[in-house]
Amino acid sequence: MVTIYDIAKKANVSAMTVSRVINNSGRISEKTRIKVKKIMEEMNYVPNSMARSLVLQETKILSLLITDITNPFFTTLARGAEDAAMRRGYKLLFGNSDENLQKEKEYVDMMLTARVDGVLFAPTGDASLEHLSILRTHNIPLVLLDREVPGFETDMVLGDSRAGARQLVEHLISLGHKRIALLNGPLHVSTARHRLAGYKEALKLNDLAYDDRLVVELDYKPAAENLAMDSLLQQTDPPTAIFAANNFLAIGAIRSLRAKGISVPKQISVVCFDDFGESLSLDPFLTVASQPAYQFGALGIQLLIERIQDKSEGDYRKIVLPPELIIRSSAQALNIM
């Protein structure tokens, strides 16, 4: 195996000079740098990353933990994070908690074992505070993505869930809908709380009464939408429109409605938070509040690397990205007979 001493001997320089070229540190003439790099290529030298990390106290490895890799929002977010990390010379370890707190804890343990330089973290919910605190105790820089956790201050890249929910509900109201159901995520997740707040705000701004019978709390994955739709449709005054708090809930709702022979949007309108990415770009259907998922990941990496390099505490930054209302064909004006 070729070592830095072999490179140094052939280049007629010291091993320290070779080390500085590898680590891009210290004062070395450009002529010497080019000479050493050329010899490294000729001898097929591969730097010992473990030894390098021990010297520099860094691994050039970051970790991204998301809650559902099958959701197009997080898939696109992960692409943005990976692209940004690679451009800056970092590798990215991926983890998928599946909205499961125990699985999240196992990934946190892995991050500590892998000695990652920093973590992008989309928490499963408020209970993630314990896991975030463990990482903070080990002085690992953190950036929260998409969701915040009460009691934990750090750099964050979030979406404006409240504004997006308000825009979607106001769009339905503009079409004449007054009985609007909300299929929401669990309230131990910050985005669900903010989307409920935006829903209520839109109703209040339009002089519509809030009816808790129209609000259903579900997981952020397709599961119990069929039962939820049964309870909503069996009401004396059922909803004419549905606001789903994410794209998976919307899919589940539409499947349930179609199984009951109910047409969307002719008989009931449906809108949702988050788009579906390129997978459905050929036949877009749902009206959505679309978030710039790629920017979530790219900006998260930027904040994280700046924090790693700065090694400072305090002055945490919060970036809030606005959603874009994209009107398609899943909602139509209410026909009042």
Residue frames as qw, qx, qy, qz and C-alpha x, y, z in Angstrom:
[[0.000, 0.888, 0.460, 0.000, 0.00, 0.00, 0.00],
 [0.399, 0.496, -0.020, 0.771, 1.35, 3.41, -1.00],
 [0.416, -0.693, -0.411, 0.422, 1.98, 5.77, 1.95],
 [0.095, 0.995, 0.022, -0.006, 2.65, 9.50, 2.21],
 [0.494, -0.653, 0.461, 0.344, 6.32, 8.60, 2.84],
 [0.641, 0.195, 0.608, 0.425, 6.49, 6.92, -0.57],
 [0.300, 0.876, 0.319, 0.204, 4.99, 10.03, -2.14],
 [0.257, -0.939, 0.159, 0.164, 7.40, 12.28, -0.23],
 [0.639, -0.356, 0.528, 0.432, 10.45, 10.28, -1.31],
 [0.558, 0.411, 0.560, 0.454, 9.53, 10.37, -4.99],
 [0.138, 0.927, 0.256, 0.238, 8.61, 14.07, -4.89],
 [0.562, 0.177, -0.286, 0.756, 11.74, 14.90, -2.87],
 [0.270, -0.598, 0.070, -0.751, 9.72, 16.71, -0.21],
 [0.106, -0.180, 0.804, -0.557, 8.91, 16.05, 3.44],
 [0.146, -0.384, -0.911, -0.043, 6.01, 13.86, 4.60],
 [0.003, -0.566, -0.453, 0.689, 4.59, 16.97, 6.28],
 [0.168, 0.341, -0.332, -0.863, 4.45, 18.72, 2.89],
 [0.233, -0.134, -0.871, -0.411, 2.54, 15.77, 1.41],
 [0.130, -0.488, -0.790, 0.347, 0.16, 15.85, 4.36],
 [0.073, 0.512, 0.158, -0.841, -0.48, 19.56, 3.80],
 [0.226, 0.141, -0.610, -0.746, -1.28, 18.93, 0.15],
 [0.226, -0.293, -0.922, -0.112, -3.73, 16.18, 1.08],
 [0.175, -0.616, -0.649, 0.410, -5.44, 18.31, 3.73],
 [0.211, 0.730, 0.296, 0.579, -5.20, 21.52, 1.70],
 [0.462, -0.875, -0.111, 0.088, -3.56, 23.28, 4.65],
 [0.625, -0.500, 0.211, 0.560, -0.38, 25.22, 5.32],
 [0.252, 0.855, -0.217, -0.397, 1.74, 27.36, 3.05],
 [0.687, -0.039, 0.623, 0.371, 2.95, 25.43, 0.01],
 [0.102, 0.443, -0.407, -0.792, 3.95, 26.81, -3.38],
 [0.776, 0.384, 0.109, -0.488, 1.55, 26.05, -6.20],
 [0.504, 0.553, -0.647, -0.150, 4.40, 24.40, -8.10],
 [0.038, -0.261, 0.918, -0.295, 5.03, 21.97, -5.23],
 [0.602, 0.165, 0.519, -0.585, 1.31, 21.29, -4.78],
 [0.751, 0.479, -0.193, -0.411, 0.89, 20.38, -8.46],
 [0.346, 0.496, -0.796, 0.020, 4.01, 18.20, -8.37],
 [0.243, -0.141, 0.863, -0.419, 2.87, 16.23, -5.31],
 [0.694, 0.290, 0.342, -0.563, -0.67, 15.76, -6.66],
 [0.651, 0.523, -0.447, -0.321, 0.69, 14.47, -9.97],
 [0.199, 0.357, -0.898, 0.161, 2.86, 11.89, -8.19],
 [0.463, 0.027, 0.690, -0.555, -0.10, 10.86, -6.02],
 [0.764, 0.407, 0.029, -0.499, -2.11, 10.18, -9.18],
 [0.514, 0.525, -0.666, -0.129, 0.75, 8.29, -10.81],
 [0.109, 0.231, -0.915, 0.312, 1.12, 6.05, -7.73],
 [0.540, -0.394, -0.615, -0.417, -2.68, 5.63, -7.29],
 [0.185, 0.022, -0.676, 0.713, -2.45, 6.95, -3.76],
 [0.426, -0.624, -0.515, -0.405, -5.70, 6.87, -1.74],
 [0.074, -0.508, 0.447, -0.732, -5.65, 9.06, 1.42],
 [0.357, -0.249, -0.858, 0.273, -6.36, 7.30, 4.70],
 [0.275, -0.621, -0.246, -0.691, -9.57, 9.08, 5.66],
 [0.723, -0.592, -0.353, 0.048, -9.60, 7.61, 9.17],
 [0.635, -0.195, -0.150, 0.732, -6.11, 8.89, 9.92],
 [0.131, 0.386, 0.183, 0.895, -7.01, 12.22, 8.38],
 [0.455, -0.679, -0.359, -0.450, -10.12, 12.53, 10.51],
 [0.730, -0.503, -0.311, 0.342, -8.16, 11.81, 13.68],
 [0.480, -0.010, -0.019, 0.877, -5.68, 14.58, 12.87],
 [0.052, -0.309, -0.220, -0.924, -8.25, 17.16, 11.80],
 [0.168, 0.229, 0.721, -0.632, -10.94, 16.09, 14.31],
 [0.593, 0.387, 0.061, -0.704, -13.43, 15.74, 11.47],
 [0.587, 0.066, 0.798, 0.118, -14.76, 12.96, 9.25],
 [0.195, 0.232, -0.448, -0.841, -16.26, 15.02, 6.39],
 [0.200, -0.313, -0.900, -0.228, -19.39, 12.94, 6.95],
 [0.358, -0.083, 0.219, -0.904, -22.79, 14.47, 7.69],
 [0.071, 0.263, 0.960, -0.070, -26.02, 12.69, 8.57],
 [0.396, -0.093, -0.202, -0.891, -29.53, 13.36, 7.29],
 [0.063, 0.229, 0.938, -0.253, -32.41, 11.86, 9.27],
 [0.388, -0.079, -0.266, -0.879, -35.86, 12.21, 7.71],
 [0.523, -0.023, 0.619, -0.586, -39.22, 10.80, 8.71],
 [0.761, 0.347, 0.520, -0.176, -40.47, 9.13, 5.51],
 [0.236, -0.371, 0.620, 0.650, -38.25, 8.46, 2.49],
 [0.289, 0.392, 0.819, 0.303, -41.28, 7.38, 0.42],
 [0.120, 0.870, 0.362, -0.312, -42.80, 10.86, 0.65],
 [0.600, 0.587, 0.188, 0.511, -41.76, 12.88, -2.44],
 [0.140, -0.964, 0.078, -0.212, -41.19, 15.95, -0.26],
 [0.626, -0.661, 0.398, 0.115, -38.48, 14.20, 1.74],
 [0.838, 0.193, 0.353, 0.369, -37.06, 12.43, -1.32],
 [0.404, 0.794, 0.094, 0.445, -36.50, 15.78, -3.02],
 [0.371, -0.897, 0.201, -0.129, -35.22, 17.30, 0.21],
 [0.826, -0.350, 0.363, 0.252, -32.65, 14.50, 0.47],
 [0.707, 0.470, 0.249, 0.467, -31.47, 15.16, -3.08],
 [0.081, 0.931, -0.037, 0.355, -30.96, 18.84, -2.28],
 [0.595, -0.744, 0.303, -0.009, -28.99, 17.96, 0.84],
 [0.870, -0.069, 0.353, 0.337, -26.80, 15.40, -0.92],
 [0.563, 0.675, 0.155, 0.451, -26.01, 17.69, -3.84],
 [0.109, -0.938, 0.145, -0.296, -25.07, 20.56, -1.52],
 [0.738, -0.579, 0.336, 0.084, -22.94, 18.31, 0.70],
 [0.852, 0.170, 0.301, 0.393, -21.03, 16.80, -2.22],
 [0.377, 0.829, 0.044, 0.410, -20.28, 20.24, -3.66],
 [0.247, -0.871, 0.303, -0.297, -18.65, 21.16, -0.36],
 [0.367, 0.478, -0.775, 0.191, -16.60, 17.98, -0.05],
 [0.443, -0.214, 0.690, -0.530, -18.83, 16.11, 2.41],
 [0.312, -0.109, -0.903, -0.275, -20.48, 12.70, 2.24],
 [0.528, -0.236, 0.144, -0.803, -24.00, 12.16, 3.54],
 [0.059, -0.073, -0.984, 0.149, -25.35, 9.27, 5.64],
 [0.480, -0.258, -0.308, -0.780, -29.11, 8.80, 5.24],
 [0.014, 0.124, 0.909, -0.397, -31.55, 7.64, 7.87],
 [0.425, -0.299, -0.453, -0.724, -35.32, 7.14, 7.73],
 [0.173, -0.129, 0.731, -0.647, -37.18, 7.11, 11.05],
 [0.277, -0.330, -0.828, -0.359, -40.60, 6.16, 9.58],
 [0.413, -0.578, -0.028, -0.704, -42.17, 8.53, 12.13],
 [0.864, -0.334, -0.375, 0.042, -40.99, 6.02, 14.77],
 [0.279, -0.893, 0.280, -0.215, -39.35, 7.38, 17.92],
 [0.830, -0.377, 0.391, 0.129, -37.45, 4.17, 18.71],
 [0.788, 0.401, 0.238, 0.402, -36.06, 3.95, 15.20],
 [0.152, 0.924, -0.086, 0.339, -35.04, 7.60, 15.48],
 [0.566, -0.744, 0.353, -0.044, -33.11, 6.79, 18.68],
 [0.889, -0.033, 0.356, 0.286, -31.25, 3.96, 16.90],
 [0.574, 0.676, 0.111, 0.449, -30.16, 6.36, 14.18],
 [0.187, -0.931, 0.208, -0.236, -28.97, 8.85, 16.79],
 [0.779, -0.472, 0.391, 0.130, -26.81, 6.11, 18.31],
 [0.812, 0.328, 0.287, 0.388, -25.43, 5.35, 14.84],
 [0.258, 0.904, -0.026, 0.340, -24.54, 9.02, 14.32],
 [0.455, -0.816, 0.347, -0.076, -22.52, 9.02, 17.53],
 [0.857, -0.167, 0.428, 0.232, -20.72, 5.82, 16.55],
 [0.684, 0.544, 0.269, 0.405, -19.95, 7.13, 13.06],
 [0.411, -0.495, -0.029, 0.765, -18.55, 10.36, 14.53],
 [0.346, 0.698, 0.448, 0.439, -20.42, 12.50, 11.99],
 [0.303, 0.084, -0.106, 0.944, -19.43, 16.15, 11.82],
 [0.293, 0.109, 0.197, -0.929, -23.04, 17.36, 11.90],
 [0.167, 0.335, 0.927, -0.014, -26.67, 16.34, 11.54],
 [0.362, -0.087, -0.263, -0.890, -29.68, 17.48, 9.52],
 [0.014, 0.165, 0.925, -0.343, -32.65, 16.32, 11.55],
 [0.475, -0.265, -0.332, -0.770, -36.36, 16.11, 10.71],
 [0.179, -0.148, 0.815, -0.531, -37.81, 15.08, 14.09],
 [0.193, -0.338, -0.899, -0.202, -40.67, 12.64, 14.52],
 [0.335, -0.774, -0.414, -0.342, -42.28, 15.06, 16.95],
 [0.274, -0.841, 0.212, -0.416, -41.99, 16.88, 20.25],
 [0.887, -0.428, 0.173, 0.014, -40.65, 13.77, 22.00],
 [0.796, 0.425, -0.105, 0.418, -37.53, 14.01, 19.81],
 [0.159, -0.916, 0.230, -0.289, -36.27, 16.58, 22.33],
 [0.794, -0.496, 0.346, 0.060, -34.47, 13.80, 24.23],
 [0.855, 0.215, 0.273, 0.384, -32.60, 12.63, 21.13],
 [0.337, 0.833, -0.008, 0.438, -31.66, 16.14, 20.08],
 [0.426, -0.850, 0.255, -0.174, -30.36, 16.81, 23.57],
 [0.894, -0.222, 0.299, 0.249, -28.11, 13.72, 23.34],
 [0.678, 0.504, 0.160, 0.511, -26.53, 15.05, 20.15],
 [0.013, -0.914, 0.081, -0.396, -26.13, 18.49, 21.71],
 [0.715, -0.656, 0.239, 0.025, -24.42, 16.92, 24.76],
 [0.825, -0.053, 0.348, 0.442, -21.84, 15.42, 22.37],
 [0.089, -0.687, 0.197, 0.693, -21.30, 18.85, 20.76],
 [0.393, 0.216, 0.739, 0.502, -22.58, 17.71, 17.37],
 [0.171, 0.233, -0.095, -0.953, -23.86, 20.65, 15.28],
 [0.269, 0.430, 0.860, -0.062, -27.52, 20.34, 14.34],
 [0.247, 0.090, -0.225, -0.938, -29.98, 21.85, 11.89],
 [0.430, 0.338, 0.763, -0.345, -33.69, 21.05, 12.18],
 [0.091, 0.023, -0.632, -0.769, -35.63, 20.55, 8.95],
 [0.353, -0.349, -0.679, -0.542, -39.37, 20.99, 8.32],
 [0.615, -0.639, -0.437, -0.150, -40.32, 20.60, 11.99],
 [0.045, 0.592, -0.478, 0.647, -39.34, 22.38, 15.18],
 [0.634, -0.326, -0.680, 0.172, -39.31, 20.98, 18.72],
 [0.331, -0.863, -0.031, -0.380, -40.44, 23.13, 21.67],
 [0.697, -0.687, 0.195, 0.067, -37.63, 23.70, 24.14],
 [0.770, -0.116, 0.354, 0.519, -34.79, 23.12, 21.67],
 [0.209, 0.919, -0.087, -0.322, -33.00, 26.04, 20.07],
 [0.605, -0.182, 0.566, 0.529, -30.83, 25.47, 17.00],
 [0.152, 0.327, -0.454, -0.815, -30.53, 26.46, 13.35],
 [0.520, 0.369, 0.736, -0.227, -33.68, 25.58, 11.38],
 [0.158, 0.096, -0.548, -0.816, -35.09, 25.47, 7.86],
 [0.298, 0.370, 0.788, -0.392, -38.88, 25.42, 8.05],
 [0.020, 0.401, 0.630, 0.665, -41.87, 25.92, 5.81],
 [0.266, -0.039, 0.249, -0.931, -44.68, 28.36, 6.53],
 [0.066, -0.268, -0.959, -0.062, -47.30, 25.73, 7.30],
 [0.105, 0.567, 0.549, -0.604, -49.73, 28.25, 8.75],
 [0.241, 0.527, -0.206, -0.788, -49.72, 30.48, 5.66],
 [0.167, 0.128, -0.857, -0.470, -49.97, 27.51, 3.27],
 [0.003, 0.387, 0.907, -0.167, -52.95, 26.05, 5.12],
 [0.170, 0.608, 0.318, -0.708, -54.67, 29.42, 5.16],
 [0.214, 0.406, -0.488, -0.743, -54.16, 29.83, 1.39],
 [0.120, -0.069, -0.952, -0.274, -55.59, 26.38, 0.63],
 [0.029, 0.519, 0.785, -0.338, -58.68, 26.87, 2.80],
 [0.172, 0.604, 0.086, -0.773, -59.28, 30.37, 1.46],
 [0.161, 0.211, -0.716, -0.646, -59.11, 28.95, -2.07],
 [0.091, -0.321, -0.941, -0.061, -61.84, 26.46, -1.18],
 [0.052, 0.611, 0.512, -0.602, -63.90, 29.22, 0.42],
 [0.143, 0.455, -0.281, -0.833, -63.53, 31.31, -2.75],
 [0.206, -0.009, -0.853, -0.479, -65.13, 28.38, -4.62],
 [0.586, -0.337, -0.212, -0.706, -68.17, 28.57, -2.35],
 [0.687, -0.163, -0.696, 0.132, -67.26, 25.82, 0.14],
 [0.356, -0.668, 0.236, -0.609, -68.23, 26.40, 3.77],
 [0.891, -0.352, 0.243, -0.150, -68.14, 22.87, 5.19],
 [0.534, 0.646, -0.533, 0.114, -64.42, 22.11, 4.84],
 [0.919, -0.392, 0.000, 0.044, -62.93, 19.10, 6.59],
 [0.096, 0.800, -0.584, 0.100, -59.32, 18.91, 7.76],
 [0.979, -0.075, -0.144, 0.126, -57.43, 15.61, 7.65],
 [0.046, -0.897, 0.387, -0.208, -54.52, 16.58, 9.86],
 [0.623, 0.264, -0.668, 0.310, -51.37, 14.98, 11.16],
 [0.639, -0.500, -0.517, 0.273, -50.74, 14.23, 14.86],
 [0.104, -0.954, -0.048, -0.276, -50.63, 17.34, 17.03],
 [0.700, -0.604, 0.191, 0.330, -47.35, 16.29, 18.67],
 [0.608, 0.169, 0.355, 0.689, -45.78, 17.35, 15.34],
 [0.087, -0.501, -0.101, 0.855, -45.26, 21.10, 14.88],
 [0.074, 0.016, -0.576, -0.814, -46.39, 21.16, 11.23],
 [0.216, -0.491, -0.825, -0.176, -49.76, 19.67, 12.19],
 [0.207, -0.647, -0.464, 0.568, -50.26, 22.35, 14.85],
 [0.059, -0.391, 0.196, 0.897, -49.38, 25.13, 12.41],
 [0.120, -0.147, -0.738, -0.648, -51.63, 23.75, 9.67],
 [0.209, -0.614, -0.754, 0.106, -54.53, 23.52, 12.10],
 [0.165, -0.596, -0.216, 0.756, -53.87, 27.14, 13.11],
 [0.010, 0.183, -0.463, -0.867, -53.90, 28.23, 9.44],
 [0.157, -0.385, -0.849, -0.325, -57.14, 26.33, 8.87],
 [0.208, -0.679, -0.598, 0.371, -58.80, 28.06, 11.82],
 [0.152, -0.467, 0.049, 0.870, -57.45, 31.43, 10.75],
 [0.046, -0.069, -0.644, -0.761, -58.93, 31.12, 7.25],
 [0.211, -0.569, -0.788, -0.107, -62.33, 30.23, 8.67],
 [0.247, -0.664, -0.396, 0.585, -62.25, 33.15, 11.10],
 [0.119, -0.314, 0.261, 0.905, -61.17, 35.65, 8.43],
 [0.220, -0.125, -0.663, -0.705, -64.16, 34.55, 6.33],
 [0.503, -0.156, 0.286, -0.800, -66.72, 34.53, 9.17],
 [0.777, -0.025, -0.565, -0.276, -67.11, 30.76, 9.14],
 [0.685, -0.574, 0.306, -0.328, -67.59, 28.87, 12.39],
 [0.187, 0.439, -0.876, 0.068, -65.00, 26.28, 13.46],
 [0.894, -0.158, 0.003, -0.419, -66.55, 22.81, 13.88],
 [0.251, -0.556, 0.792, -0.037, -64.31, 20.27, 15.58],
 [0.816, 0.167, 0.527, -0.171, -66.37, 17.45, 14.05],
 [0.697, 0.715, -0.047, -0.039, -64.77, 18.35, 10.71],
 [0.115, 0.776, -0.608, 0.123, -61.22, 17.95, 12.02],
 [0.993, -0.112, -0.039, -0.019, -59.65, 14.48, 12.11],
 [0.172, -0.787, 0.592, 0.023, -56.20, 13.75, 13.55],
 [0.983, 0.181, -0.005, 0.006, -54.31, 10.97, 11.74],
 [0.670, -0.376, 0.360, 0.529, -50.74, 9.83, 11.19],
 [0.204, 0.739, -0.298, -0.568, -48.82, 11.55, 8.41],
 [0.000, -0.224, 0.899, 0.377, -49.04, 8.32, 6.36],
 [0.637, -0.075, -0.417, -0.644, -51.94, 6.55, 4.61],
 [0.075, 0.056, -0.936, 0.339, -53.64, 4.37, 7.19],
 [0.082, 0.433, 0.811, -0.385, -57.04, 5.22, 8.62],
 [0.154, 0.136, -0.201, -0.958, -58.45, 7.61, 6.00],
 [0.330, -0.263, -0.787, -0.450, -61.28, 5.22, 5.13],
 [0.336, -0.539, -0.705, 0.315, -62.65, 5.31, 8.69],
 [0.123, -0.371, -0.143, 0.909, -62.12, 9.06, 8.78],
 [0.203, -0.024, -0.489, -0.848, -64.09, 9.53, 5.58],
 [0.338, -0.425, -0.829, -0.135, -66.89, 7.33, 6.92],
 [0.269, -0.554, -0.543, 0.571, -67.28, 9.50, 10.02],
 [0.024, -0.305, 0.098, 0.947, -67.18, 12.72, 8.00],
 [0.237, -0.075, -0.637, -0.730, -69.61, 11.65, 5.29],
 [0.322, -0.437, -0.840, -0.013, -72.14, 10.20, 7.75],
 [0.076, -0.291, -0.396, 0.868, -72.67, 13.57, 9.41],
 [0.290, 0.717, 0.580, -0.255, -76.00, 15.33, 8.99],
 [0.315, 0.936, -0.047, -0.149, -74.22, 18.18, 7.20],
 [0.866, -0.095, 0.230, 0.433, -71.17, 16.50, 5.59],
 [0.217, -0.635, 0.282, 0.685, -68.22, 18.45, 4.16],
 [0.690, 0.702, 0.140, -0.109, -68.16, 19.52, 0.54],
 [0.502, 0.734, -0.394, 0.233, -64.38, 19.87, 0.52],
 [0.880, -0.415, -0.033, 0.230, -61.35, 18.34, 2.23],
 [0.172, 0.861, -0.442, 0.182, -58.04, 19.92, 3.12],
 [0.958, -0.147, -0.147, 0.198, -55.44, 17.17, 3.66],
 [0.351, -0.896, 0.229, 0.148, -52.42, 18.22, 5.70],
 [0.227, -0.543, 0.685, 0.430, -49.99, 16.34, 3.46],
 [0.476, 0.351, -0.566, -0.574, -49.92, 14.57, 0.09],
 [0.186, 0.028, -0.982, 0.026, -50.17, 11.02, 1.50],
 [0.237, 0.346, 0.682, -0.599, -53.30, 11.91, 3.46],
 [0.465, 0.459, -0.122, -0.747, -54.78, 13.35, 0.27],
 [0.362, 0.237, -0.833, -0.345, -54.05, 10.16, -1.67],
 [0.030, -0.141, -0.946, 0.290, -55.69, 8.08, 1.06],
 [0.333, 0.418, 0.411, -0.739, -58.74, 10.34, 1.12],
 [0.481, 0.414, -0.380, -0.673, -59.21, 10.23, -2.66],
 [0.272, 0.110, -0.946, -0.139, -58.85, 6.44, -2.73],
 [0.103, 0.265, 0.827, -0.484, -61.43, 6.15, 0.02],
 [0.410, 0.462, 0.150, -0.772, -63.86, 8.48, -1.76],
 [0.444, 0.347, -0.622, -0.544, -63.48, 6.68, -5.07],
 [0.130, -0.013, -0.988, 0.080, -64.07, 3.33, -3.38],
 [0.209, 0.433, 0.674, -0.561, -67.38, 4.75, -2.15],
 [0.341, 0.570, 0.648, 0.374, -68.27, 5.89, -5.66],
 [0.068, -0.922, -0.197, 0.327, -67.75, 9.57, -4.84],
 [0.649, 0.556, 0.142, 0.500, -66.17, 11.67, -7.60],
 [0.374, -0.703, 0.024, 0.605, -63.36, 14.18, -6.98],
 [0.040, -0.085, -0.412, 0.906, -63.92, 17.04, -7.61],
 [0.291, -0.351, -0.554, -0.697, -67.50, 16.76, -8.96],
 [0.610, -0.589, -0.493, -0.194, -68.97, 15.66, -5.64],
 [0.593, -0.776, -0.022, 0.216, -66.27, 16.67, -3.20],
 [0.409, 0.827, -0.286, 0.258, -63.17, 18.84, -3.63],
 [0.858, -0.402, -0.020, 0.320, -59.74, 17.93, -2.24],
 [0.304, 0.848, -0.311, 0.301, -56.62, 20.07, -1.70],
 [0.888, -0.364, -0.133, 0.248, -53.43, 19.27, 0.18],
 [0.221, -0.886, 0.381, 0.147, -50.09, 20.41, 1.51],
 [0.394, -0.459, 0.721, 0.338, -46.96, 19.37, -0.48],
 [0.651, 0.505, -0.318, -0.468, -46.68, 18.41, -4.12],
 [0.961, -0.031, 0.273, -0.042, -45.72, 15.04, -5.59],
 [0.378, -0.542, 0.578, 0.478, -42.51, 15.90, -7.39],
 [0.249, 0.421, -0.614, -0.620, -41.62, 14.77, -10.88],
 [0.197, 0.062, 0.978, 0.005, -43.35, 11.39, -10.46],
 [0.279, 0.635, 0.705, -0.147, -46.77, 12.93, -11.22],
 [0.043, -0.522, 0.141, 0.840, -45.63, 15.87, -13.33],
 [0.020, 0.059, 0.763, 0.643, -47.10, 14.36, -16.53],
 [0.331, -0.528, -0.646, -0.441, -50.65, 14.42, -15.17],
 [0.078, 0.031, -0.537, 0.839, -50.90, 16.89, -12.27],
 [0.328, -0.529, -0.711, -0.327, -54.27, 16.79, -10.57],
 [0.464, -0.649, -0.515, 0.315, -54.22, 18.01, -7.00],
 [0.008, 0.872, -0.041, 0.487, -54.35, 21.63, -5.94],
 [0.794, -0.263, -0.336, 0.433, -51.48, 21.99, -3.49],
 [0.189, -0.956, 0.225, -0.010, -49.46, 24.30, -1.29],
 [0.895, 0.284, -0.172, 0.298, -46.10, 23.33, -2.73],
 [0.479, -0.826, 0.224, 0.195, -42.96, 23.68, -0.65],
 [0.487, 0.746, -0.454, 0.003, -39.46, 24.12, -2.18],
 [0.940, -0.331, 0.080, 0.011, -38.26, 20.75, -0.90],
 [0.796, 0.338, -0.119, 0.489, -34.89, 20.83, -2.69],
 [0.102, 0.718, -0.225, 0.650, -34.08, 24.18, -1.05],
 [0.747, -0.613, 0.087, -0.243, -34.91, 22.74, 2.39],
 [0.949, -0.128, 0.052, 0.283, -32.07, 20.24, 1.98],
 [0.600, 0.495, -0.047, 0.626, -29.59, 22.56, 0.26],
 [0.135, -0.776, 0.152, -0.597, -30.05, 25.41, 2.73],
 [0.836, -0.536, 0.051, -0.109, -29.93, 22.98, 5.64],
 [0.881, 0.061, -0.017, 0.469, -26.51, 21.77, 4.51],
 [0.314, 0.658, -0.081, 0.680, -25.30, 25.34, 4.08],
 [0.457, -0.757, 0.131, -0.448, -26.32, 26.28, 7.62],
 [0.937, -0.342, 0.037, 0.065, -24.85, 23.06, 9.01],
 [0.786, 0.241, -0.059, 0.566, -21.43, 23.44, 7.38],
 [0.069, 0.734, -0.125, 0.664, -21.25, 27.09, 8.41],
 [0.674, -0.662, 0.122, -0.305, -21.99, 26.01, 11.99],
 [0.956, -0.104, -0.005, 0.273, -19.35, 23.25, 11.82],
 [0.605, 0.427, -0.075, 0.668, -16.70, 25.63, 10.53],
 [0.140, -0.750, 0.089, -0.640, -17.65, 28.43, 12.89],
 [0.581, -0.145, -0.715, 0.361, -17.81, 26.16, 15.97],
 [0.071, -0.209, 0.306, -0.926, -19.76, 28.84, 17.83],
 [0.067, -0.461, -0.849, 0.248, -22.78, 28.78, 20.10],
 [0.093, 0.650, 0.383, -0.649, -25.86, 31.00, 20.01],
 [0.241, 0.515, -0.267, -0.778, -27.17, 33.33, 17.31],
 [0.431, 0.188, 0.872, 0.136, -29.19, 30.50, 15.85],
 [0.230, 0.227, -0.362, -0.874, -30.77, 31.18, 12.46],
 [0.486, 0.373, 0.757, -0.226, -34.29, 30.27, 11.33],
 [0.123, 0.168, -0.546, -0.811, -35.08, 30.25, 7.61],
 [0.496, 0.397, 0.659, -0.403, -38.81, 30.07, 6.80],
 [0.074, -0.059, 0.701, 0.707, -39.58, 29.17, 3.18],
 [0.527, 0.271, 0.220, -0.775, -42.99, 30.26, 1.84],
 [0.509, 0.224, 0.823, 0.112, -45.20, 27.73, 0.04],
 [0.179, 0.183, -0.433, -0.864, -46.62, 28.28, -3.44],
 [0.610, 0.326, 0.548, -0.470, -50.33, 27.76, -4.08],
 [0.058, 0.186, -0.775, -0.601, -50.67, 25.70, -7.28],
 [0.626, 0.262, 0.362, -0.639, -54.27, 25.51, -8.46],
 [0.042, 0.120, -0.900, -0.417, -55.15, 22.42, -10.48],
 [0.503, -0.144, -0.513, -0.680, -58.31, 20.40, -11.03],
 [0.355, -0.182, -0.887, 0.233, -59.02, 18.61, -7.71],
 [0.008, 0.500, 0.558, -0.663, -61.26, 21.44, -6.45],
 [0.048, 0.378, 0.539, 0.752, -64.13, 23.12, -8.19],
 [0.278, -0.199, 0.139, -0.930, -66.85, 25.63, -7.43],
 [0.176, 0.212, 0.887, -0.371, -69.66, 24.36, -5.27],
 [0.241, -0.279, -0.592, -0.716, -72.95, 23.97, -7.11],
 [0.175, 0.159, 0.652, -0.721, -75.68, 25.18, -4.76],
 [0.076, -0.388, -0.815, -0.424, -79.08, 23.89, -5.82]]
